[in-house]
Amino acid sequence: MASEYLKWKYRDVKPDGPPRELTKKERLANWFYYYKWWLVGGVVLAAILIGILWDVLGIGKVRPDYIFAYVGEDALPQDCVTALERELAALGRDANGDGKTVVEVRQYPTGGDGADPGEAMQYAYASGAKLMADLNEGESYFFLLEDPENFQESYQILAGPDGELPPEGDDSVTGKAVLWTGCPALAGLDLGSYEADTLSGETVTGDCQELLSGLYLARRGFYYEKQAAAHAADGDLWAILTEGAVFS
């Protein structure tokens, strides 16, 4: 009986009489009865496509004005990273015109933070792949390096004093990297202290300036003038950070 009622309600056919014209409300109910799952599927598909487009276009995301890439054995404590991003932003400007001055420090640690040899190798591979993607896209302009010699030997992208790439085969870092403590702007940053948990469950604390004091600051060079021009604001911040610096 219920099925016969639905047949009459949605198909405009009475089980015991001639068809009648449905009202607007009944026609809408009839359409929804037959096509509701198509409607639901369309809404879900549209939401997925909008989400993908939103992500690709970066809508709603905060775009960094300056990107620093840290490359070292162990990841830096988040307290130090947060403080470093804040203090560096105070030295820069709103380069992309979104009303904010934002610095992003990207970490590419290679040591695995105490993982077993197998996991450490996988960790290093994954970190290296992310770094290569960064370099290929030309995103990071500034580098905080634990071992600048090895980095330059591997990638040969560090710029010389004139901002240009060195000749092919030049693996030296002379004039290309400055020790943190030899850079007054970096050594004078107020970074405070950090607190971090180790894999063994212990909590360690320390001074951020002391932790970062062994790093080197360097910048990348570009093969094409158009690429270099796109990083003009980075060049201005580089001049601020390296004022009075002593290069090796």
For each residue, the residues with C-beta under 8 A, 3 or more apart:
1: 4 5
2: 5 6
3: 6 7
4: 1 7 8 15
5: 1 2 8 9
6: 2 3 9 10 33
7: 3 4 10 11 13 15
8: 4 5 11 12 13 14 15
9: 5 6 26 29 30
10: 6 7 29 30 33 34
11: 7 8 30
12: 8 19 20 21 22 30
13: 7 8 19
14: 8 17 18 19 20
15: 4 7 8
16:
17: 14 20
18: 14
19: 12 13 14
20: 12 14 17
21: 12
22: 12 26 27 30
23: 26 27
24: 27 28
25: 28 29
26: 9 22 23 29 30
27: 22 23 24 30 31
28: 24 25 31 32
29: 9 10 25 26 32 33
30: 9 10 11 12 22 26 27 33 34
31: 27 28 34 35
32: 28 29 35 36 39
33: 6 10 29 30 36
34: 10 30 31
35: 31 32 38 39
36: 32 33 39 40
37: 40 41
38: 35 41 42
39: 32 35 36 42 43
40: 36 37 43 44
41: 37 38 44 45
42: 38 39 45 46
43: 39 40 46 47
44: 40 41 47 48
45: 41 42 48 49
46: 42 43 49 50
47: 43 44 50 51
48: 44 45 51 52
49: 45 46 52 53
50: 46 47 53 54
51: 47 48 54 55
52: 48 49 55 56
53: 49 50 56 57
54: 50 51 57 59 60
55: 51 52 58
56: 52 53
57: 53 54
58: 55 61 63
59: 54
60: 54
61: 58
62: 98 100 102
63: 58 96 98 102
64: 67 102 103 104
65: 89 92 93 94 95 96 100 101 102 103 233
66: 88 89 92 95 102 103 104 141 142 233 234 237
67: 64 103 104 106 139 140 141 142
68: 84 88 103 104 105 106 140 142 143 144
69: 105 106 108 131 134 140 142 143 144
70: 76 105 106 107 108 109 143 144 145 215
71: 108 109 110 131 143 144 145 146 147 151
72: 76 109 110 111 144 145 146 147 215
73: 109 110 111 146
74: 109 111 113
75: 107 109 113
76: 70 72 80 81 105 107 211 212
77: 80 81 194 195 196 206 208 211
78: 81 82 194 196
79: 82 83 192 193 194 195 196 208
80: 76 77 83 84 191 194 208 211 212
81: 76 77 78 84 85 105 107
82: 78 79 85 86
83: 79 80 86 87 189 190 191 192 208
84: 68 80 81 87 88 103 105 189 191 208 212
85: 81 82 88 89 102 103 104 105
86: 82 83 89 90 103
87: 83 84 90 91 189 190 191
88: 66 68 84 85 91 92 103 189 237
89: 65 66 85 86 92 101 102 103
90: 86 87 101
91: 87 88 185 237 240 241
92: 65 66 88 89 95 101 103 233 237 240
93: 65 101 233 236
94: 65 97 98 99 100 101
95: 65 66 92 101 233 234
96: 63 65
97: 94
98: 62 63 94
99: 94
100: 62 65 94
101: 65 89 90 92 93 94 95
102: 62 63 64 65 66 85 89
103: 64 65 66 67 68 84 85 86 88 89 92
104: 64 66 67 68 85
105: 68 69 70 76 81 84 85 144
106: 67 68 69 70 134 140
107: 70 75 76 81
108: 69 70 71 127 128 130 131 134
109: 70 71 72 73 74 75 112 113 123 127
110: 71 72 73 123 124 127 128
111: 72 73 74 120 123 124
112: 109 115 119 120 121 123 124
113: 74 75 109 123 199
114: 198 199
115: 112 119 120 123
116: 119 120
117: 120 121
118: 121 122
119: 112 115 116 122 123
120: 111 112 115 116 117 123 124
121: 112 117 118 124 125
122: 118 119 125 126
123: 109 110 111 112 113 115 119 120 126 127
124: 110 111 112 120 121 127 128
125: 121 122 128 129
126: 122 123 129 130
127: 108 109 110 123 124 130 131
128: 108 110 124 125 131 132
129: 125 126 132 133
130: 108 126 127 133 134
131: 69 71 108 127 128 134 135
132: 128 129 135 136
133: 129 130 136 137
134: 69 106 108 130 131 137 139 140
135: 131 132 138 140 155 157 220
136: 132 133
137: 133 134
138: 135 220 222 227 230
139: 67 134
140: 67 68 69 106 134 135 143 220
141: 66 67 219 220 231 234 238
142: 66 67 68 69 217 218 219 234 237 238 241
143: 68 69 70 71 140 148 151 158 217 218 219 220
144: 68 69 70 71 72 105 212 215 216 217
145: 70 71 72 148 151 177 215 216 217 218
146: 71 72 73 214 215 216
147: 71 72 150 151
148: 143 145 151 152 158 173 176 177 216 218
149: 152 153 171 172 173
150: 147 153 154
151: 71 143 145 147 148 154 155 158 218
152: 148 149 155 156 157 158 171 172 173 176 177
153: 149 150 156 171
154: 150 151
155: 135 151 152 158
156: 152 153 165 166 168 169 170 171
157: 135 152 165 220 221
158: 143 148 151 152 155 166 173 176 177 218 219 220 221
159: 162 163 164 165 166 176 218 219 220 221
160: 163 164 165 166 175 176 221
161: 175 176 247
162: 159
163: 159 160 219 221 228 235
164: 159 160 221
165: 156 157 159 160 221 222 223
166: 156 158 159 160 170 172 176 221
167: 170
168: 156
169: 156
170: 156 166 167
171: 149 152 153 156
172: 149 152 166 176
173: 148 149 152 158 176 177 216 218 248
174: 247 248
175: 160 161 247 248
176: 148 152 158 159 160 161 166 172 173 218 247
177: 145 148 152 158 173 216 217 218 247 248
178: 182 183 216 217 218 242 245 246 247 248
179: 182 183 214 215 216 246 248
180: 183 186 187 212 213 214 215 216 217
181: 187 213
182: 178 179 187 245 246 247 248
183: 178 179 180 186 187 217 241 242 245 246
184: 187 188 243 244 245
185: 91 188 189 240 241 242 243 244 245
186: 180 183 189 212 217 241
187: 180 181 182 183 184 209 213
188: 184 185
189: 83 84 87 88 185 186 209
190: 83 87
191: 80 83 84 87 207 208 209 212
192: 79 83 207 208
193: 79 205 206 207 208
194: 77 78 79 80 205 206 207 208 211
195: 77 79 203 204 205
196: 77 78 79 203 204 205
197: 201 202 203 204
198: 114 201 202 203 204
199: 113 114
200:
201: 197 198
202: 197 198
203: 195 196 197 198
204: 195 196 197 198
205: 193 194 195 196
206: 77 193 194 210 211
207: 191 192 193 194 210 211
208: 77 79 80 83 84 191 192 193 194 211 212
209: 187 189 191 212 213
210: 206 207 213
211: 76 77 80 194 206 207 208
212: 76 80 84 144 180 186 191 208 209 215
213: 180 181 187 209 210
214: 146 179 180
215: 70 72 144 145 146 179 180 212
216: 144 145 146 148 173 177 178 179 180
217: 142 143 144 145 177 178 180 183 186 241 242 245
218: 142 143 145 148 151 158 159 173 176 177 178
219: 141 142 143 158 159 163 234 238
220: 135 138 140 141 143 157 158 159
221: 157 158 159 160 163 164 165 166 228
222: 138 165 225 227 228 231
223: 165 227
224: 227 228
225: 222 228 229
226: 229 230
227: 138 222 223 224 230 231
228: 163 221 222 224 225 231 232
229: 225 226 232
230: 138 226 227
231: 141 222 227 228 234 235
232: 228 229 235 236
233: 65 66 92 93 95 236 237
234: 66 95 141 142 219 231 237 238
235: 163 231 232 238 239
236: 93 232 233 239 240
237: 66 88 91 92 142 233 234 240 241
238: 141 142 219 234 235 241 242
239: 235 236 242 243
240: 91 92 185 236 237 243
241: 91 142 183 185 186 217 237 238 245
242: 178 183 185 217 238 239 245
243: 184 185 239 240
244: 184 185
245: 178 182 183 184 185 217 241 242
246: 178 179 182 183
247: 161 174 175 176 177 178 182
248: 173 174 175 177 178 179 182
